[in-house]
Amino acid sequence: MRKGARVRRRLVTVLLAVIAAILVIPAYAAADDQGGETLSGQIRDPETVEGIEITVSRDGDEIGTATTDSDGEWEVELPEPGTYHVVLDQESVPDEYVVAETPGAEFDEVEVRPGQDRAVIFRLALPGEEEEEESEPSPTEEGAEPGADGGPPEEAEEEAPAAPEVERGASFSTRLLQTTLSGITFGMIIAISSVGLSLIFGTTRMINFAHGDMVTFGAMMALMFSTGMVFTAVPLVVAAVLAVVLGALLGGGMERFIWRPLRHRNVALIQMFIVSIGLALVLRHLLLAYFGGTRVRYDEFQLQSMLTLGPLQITPRDASIAALSVLVLVAVAAMLQFTRIGKAMRAVADNRDLAESSGINVDRVTLYVWTLGGALCALGGVFYGLNQTVYWQMGFHLLLLMFAGVILGGLGTAYGAMVGGLVIGLVAMLSTLWFPVELQNAWALAIMIVVLLVRPQGILGRRERVG
């Protein structure tokens, strides 16, 4: 009788997993339908100029034209990835301006990867000053994927961070340093986003499949407040703080009204895992229904001049992301190490039953963990959106790398998630020096597998005795 019950339970579990997979597949199909490649830019130097015509062609055939709007912005949709020729019509430039000698009025061989939104920057100047203008790196890839300067796919099947742009002819050591810098930024974003995932697993032994969509939630909330979709628009810094607060409320609310009641009813972990898949789908498609499926940039901190640090170049935006990520990770580590609630979190993660028998309120600690995890998710989403663009599947595409970072660093340890996320980001970016950019996530996962074969508990995990 028990054997028959076990068989039925396994069949139900497999059936639920198949149903979840079927529900996930249409999301990828929708992404393909809504995604696509584009060339875009903004003419605002020395000031915003409207009515300038941009033409995009390929192999002598015109692909499309665009005219700058009142904000100086333009965009041309492309039929497929490839190399394109972009020309600014100088006759459409107002008489009081001329096209700056650098970077010029046209660009040859602008390469666009699958799903990429590639930005091309033209500059104007006042007559007689065009040769005094400083060089602007262009075409520029705005809103690159984690830790890179390339724009992310709107809805690509698998989100892959773009390799950093390095000047042609640069030495291998320069490219290595530049790519390492981009990998650190990317790894910091993964680490910030995955700390909560590791803490949640450590305290509840549950894998939260909705964690990636909580990242998207934070990015979308910051977008909503910064663009005035609901209320008066506020600076992005303020919008980010509000998004973090809402992310914390989302995480705490999910624990208080969903996961705690399920635990008190002794629901099995596999069933809670299926519930988390359902929550992920609900949250993801609610964001899709409200915000739509198009890529959107934050209005602030996009077109920026590069900072030069010896042979390295980085935008102030990415430098701020890396610096703030370090500060937040140090603050989280200090909280876990020195505060009373942090020590309680580590105690529950080490041994939940022993912590409860020692007088620790496990339910309250778990609530704090979910709240902290939700706040870090939202912050990671804001950083991820700043580094790239914001769209409804951004967190879902980052989820696999977050899992990889958590497993590599050691399941259930916040410090392991920090180290693992940084390693995954570095490996993903450095692999582009030798292999196609489309394979960078694959190499990151391969490194995870190799490390686990040598050290199954992960880098900072502890070996457990079984049996």
Secondary structure in CASP SS format (residue, H / E / C, confidence):
PFRMAT SS
TARGET T0000
AUTHOR 0000-0000-0000
METHOD secondary structure of the structure
MODEL  1
M C 1.00
R H 1.00
K H 1.00
G H 1.00
A H 1.00
R H 1.00
V H 1.00
R H 1.00
R H 1.00
R H 1.00
L H 1.00
V H 1.00
T H 1.00
V H 1.00
L H 1.00
L H 1.00
A H 1.00
V H 1.00
I H 1.00
A H 1.00
A H 1.00
I H 1.00
L H 1.00
V H 1.00
I H 1.00
P H 1.00
A H 1.00
Y H 1.00
A H 1.00
A H 1.00
A H 1.00
D H 1.00
D H 1.00
Q H 1.00
G C 1.00
G C 1.00
E E 1.00
T E 1.00
L E 1.00
S E 1.00
G E 1.00
Q E 1.00
I C 1.00
R C 1.00
D C 1.00
P C 1.00
E C 1.00
T C 1.00
V C 1.00
E C 1.00
G C 1.00
I C 1.00
E E 1.00
I E 1.00
T E 1.00
V E 1.00
S E 1.00
R E 1.00
D C 1.00
G C 1.00
D E 1.00
E E 1.00
I E 1.00
G E 1.00
T E 1.00
A E 1.00
T E 1.00
T C 1.00
D C 1.00
S C 1.00
D C 1.00
G C 1.00
E E 1.00
W E 1.00
E E 1.00
V E 1.00
E E 1.00
L E 1.00
P C 1.00
E C 1.00
P C 1.00
G E 1.00
T E 1.00
Y E 1.00
H E 1.00
V E 1.00
V E 1.00
L E 1.00
D C 1.00
Q H 1.00
E H 1.00
S H 1.00
V C 1.00
P C 1.00
D C 1.00
E C 1.00
Y C 1.00
V E 1.00
V E 1.00
A C 1.00
E C 1.00
T C 1.00
P C 1.00
G C 1.00
A C 1.00
E E 1.00
F E 1.00
D E 1.00
E E 1.00
V E 1.00
E E 1.00
V E 1.00
R C 1.00
P C 1.00
G C 1.00
Q C 1.00
D E 1.00
R E 1.00
A E 1.00
V C 1.00
I C 1.00
F C 1.00
R C 1.00
L E 1.00
A E 1.00
L C 1.00
P C 1.00
G C 1.00
E C 1.00
E C 1.00
E C 1.00
E C 1.00
E C 1.00
E C 1.00
S C 1.00
E C 1.00
P C 1.00
S C 1.00
P C 1.00
T E 1.00
E C 1.00
E C 1.00
G C 1.00
A C 1.00
E C 1.00
P C 1.00
G C 1.00
A C 1.00
D C 1.00
G C 1.00
G C 1.00
P C 1.00
P C 1.00
E C 1.00
E C 1.00
A C 1.00
E C 1.00
E C 1.00
E C 1.00
A C 1.00
P C 1.00
A C 1.00
A C 1.00
P C 1.00
E C 1.00
V C 1.00
E C 1.00
R C 1.00
G C 1.00
A C 1.00
S C 1.00
F H 1.00
S H 1.00
T H 1.00
R H 1.00
L H 1.00
L H 1.00
Q H 1.00
T H 1.00
T H 1.00
L H 1.00
S H 1.00
G H 1.00
I H 1.00
T H 1.00
F H 1.00
G H 1.00
M H 1.00
I H 1.00
I H 1.00
A H 1.00
I H 1.00
S H 1.00
S H 1.00
V H 1.00
G H 1.00
L H 1.00
S H 1.00
L H 1.00
I H 1.00
F H 1.00
G H 1.00
T H 1.00
T H 1.00
R C 1.00
M C 1.00
I C 1.00
N C 1.00
F C 1.00
A C 1.00
H H 1.00
G H 1.00
D H 1.00
M H 1.00
V H 1.00
T H 1.00
F H 1.00
G H 1.00
A H 1.00
M H 1.00
M H 1.00
A H 1.00
L H 1.00
M H 1.00
F H 1.00
S H 1.00
T H 1.00
G C 1.00
M C 1.00
V C 1.00
F C 1.00
T C 1.00
A C 1.00
V C 1.00
P C 1.00
L H 1.00
V H 1.00
V H 1.00
A H 1.00
A H 1.00
V H 1.00
L H 1.00
A H 1.00
V H 1.00
V H 1.00
L H 1.00
G H 1.00
A H 1.00
L H 1.00
L H 1.00
G H 1.00
G H 1.00
G H 1.00
M H 1.00
E H 1.00
R H 1.00
F H 1.00
I H 1.00
W H 1.00
R H 1.00
P H 1.00
L H 1.00
R H 1.00
H H 1.00
R C 1.00
N C 1.00
V C 1.00
A C 1.00
L H 1.00
I H 1.00
Q H 1.00
M H 1.00
F H 1.00
I H 1.00
V H 1.00
S H 1.00
I H 1.00
G H 1.00
L H 1.00
A H 1.00
L H 1.00
V H 1.00
L H 1.00
R H 1.00
H H 1.00
L H 1.00
L H 1.00
L H 1.00
A H 1.00
Y H 1.00
F H 1.00
G C 1.00
G C 1.00
T C 1.00
R C 1.00
V E 1.00
R C 1.00
Y C 1.00
D C 1.00
E C 1.00
F C 1.00
Q C 1.00
L C 1.00
Q C 1.00
S C 1.00
M C 1.00
L E 1.00
T E 1.00
L E 1.00
G C 1.00
P C 1.00
L E 1.00
Q E 1.00
I E 1.00
T C 1.00
P H 1.00
R H 1.00
D H 1.00
A H 1.00
S H 1.00
I H 1.00
A H 1.00
A H 1.00
L H 1.00
S H 1.00
V H 1.00
L H 1.00
V H 1.00
L H 1.00
V H 1.00
A H 1.00
V H 1.00
A H 1.00
A H 1.00
M H 1.00
L H 1.00
Q H 1.00
F H 1.00
T C 1.00
R H 1.00
I H 1.00
G H 1.00
K H 1.00
A H 1.00
M H 1.00
R H 1.00
A H 1.00
V H 1.00
A H 1.00
D H 1.00
N C 1.00
R H 1.00
D H 1.00
L H 1.00
A H 1.00
E H 1.00
S H 1.00
S C 1.00
G C 1.00
I C 1.00
N C 1.00
V H 1.00
D H 1.00
R H 1.00
V H 1.00
T H 1.00
L H 1.00
Y H 1.00
V H 1.00
W H 1.00
T H 1.00
L H 1.00
G H 1.00
G H 1.00
A H 1.00
L H 1.00
C H 1.00
A H 1.00
L H 1.00
G H 1.00
G H 1.00
V H 1.00
F H 1.00
Y H 1.00
G H 1.00
L H 1.00
N H 1.00
Q C 1.00
T C 1.00
V E 1.00
Y C 1.00
W C 1.00
Q C 1.00
M H 1.00
G H 1.00
F H 1.00
H H 1.00
L H 1.00
L H 1.00
L H 1.00
L H 1.00
M H 1.00
F H 1.00
A H 1.00
G H 1.00
V H 1.00
I H 1.00
L H 1.00
G H 1.00
G C 1.00
L C 1.00
G C 1.00
T C 1.00
A H 1.00
Y H 1.00
G H 1.00
A H 1.00
M H 1.00
V H 1.00
G H 1.00
G H 1.00
L H 1.00
V H 1.00
I H 1.00
G H 1.00
L H 1.00
V H 1.00
A H 1.00
M H 1.00
L H 1.00
S H 1.00
T H 1.00
L H 1.00
W C 1.00
F C 1.00
P C 1.00
V H 1.00
E H 1.00
L H 1.00
Q H 1.00
N H 1.00
A H 1.00
W H 1.00
A H 1.00
L H 1.00
A H 1.00
I H 1.00
M H 1.00
I H 1.00
V H 1.00
V H 1.00
L H 1.00
L H 1.00
V H 1.00
R C 1.00
P C 1.00
Q C 1.00
G C 1.00
I C 1.00
L C 1.00
G C 1.00
R C 1.00
R C 1.00
E C 1.00
R C 1.00
V C 1.00
G C 1.00
END
